[in-house]
């Protein structure tokens, strides 16, 4: 499925055959361009960036690399190829053919899923708009901009679905996706995590690691949808999302390795004397972003999640290949999880599997994050450091779910008073104002090809077979 670049909106969905839809999206395009120039990467709109652009959706050959000015990036609308005989794999409609149009009875629910996913994409661009000015290298700057333009394309993906399948309501929702702003006092983004400030590159790598990883699992669940256009759209988005996760996971590994190296060089092991980032600060940043991202999955016991699953609107991660859950309908299975009773005791509760779909998706997410944590601690071991990093307990700092507003310590072992919790979050468990100011102070930009800030190690290899010394961004 080659991408048609002959129109103003690159696509592989035969947009030229639907003139009404094409005109509607072409009217949306200038508003999108205005949004990008207003809140996109600040200060680098005229720079030539070595970016990857989709030229087809076939596995193994869909990307083209070349210098592009970001406002001229060929955003577009891409889906994976249509499977004529694709069948529904779970819920109440197992074995039936997937839907090419929105069933009237699920119109509201599907629109809600698409709008919620769509709102996260521009939000992350807004959150990261100032980071280019403090980039640790041209390699990292290019990776940031690649993430940004792909988040912009993911917005296009959701807007296309809204325009094609939801009429006037869809067009209005598409407009609103450009009017909300991350952290805006009157028109914020829909999910709290996407209104949090991304102040520095440690925040950015944690965002790409933890928040974009939530995106991976949400997209994978939507890729199982019986609404085939949504499924095929999300399948292709996952191809691009993999790069975002790579940036986050390897970026944190590079910071951790450099910190461990500086601990051996710095007087008294104080890496701040060599402009490094202390492990303690890295741990506190983990505490902040990981706990925030757990809330993105919703409550453990959810009637909405059950409805989405039974209606085949949203499945589990890797639904079609889940061997450990042979009961694909979810009717005769149960899920155990821990709650806190009125006396403060932890007890086990069993609920029908369908009501636990949020928790199941979150469990897979936690296992994936734990896999990365093992690799980071292996880096510390390789560098001879005794300290180890940890993910906070799923009880810590929760606003949604069974542990919402319960004041647990990061390890989840103890409950403290609300006053003590707020104080210790500010002074002990999250980065302090002093630490934030320090991190900002070491985020001086490095723009010489092949050079890196002292707080991060170089990557193992360059991009697209290019050397690390390649000029990945030509700054103008």
Buried (B, 14 or more C-beta within 10 A) or exposed (E): BEBBEEEEBBBBBEBEEBEEBBEBBEEBBEBBEEBBEEBBBEEBBEBBBBBBBBBBBEEEEBBBBEEBBBEEBBBBBBBBEEEEEBEBBBBBBEEEEBBEEBEEEBBEBBBBBBBEBBBBBBBBBBBBBBBBBBBBBBBBBBBBBBBBBBBBBBBBBBBBBBBBBBEEEBBEBBEBBBEBBBEEEEEBBBBEBBBBEBBBBBBBBBBBBBBBBBBBBBBBBBBBBBBBBBBBBBBBBBBBBEBBBBBBBBBBBBBBBBBBBBBEEBEEEEBBEBBBBBBBBBBBBBBBBBBBBBBBBBBBBBEBBBBBBBBBBBBBBBBEEBEEEEEBBBEEBEBEBEBBEEEEEEEEEEBBBBBBBBBBBBBBBBEBBEEBBEEBBEBBEEBEBEBEBBBBBBBBBBEBBBBEEBBBBBEBEEBBEEEEBEEBBEEEBBBBEEBBEBBEEBBBBBEEBBBBBBBBBBBEEBBEEBEBBBBBBBBE
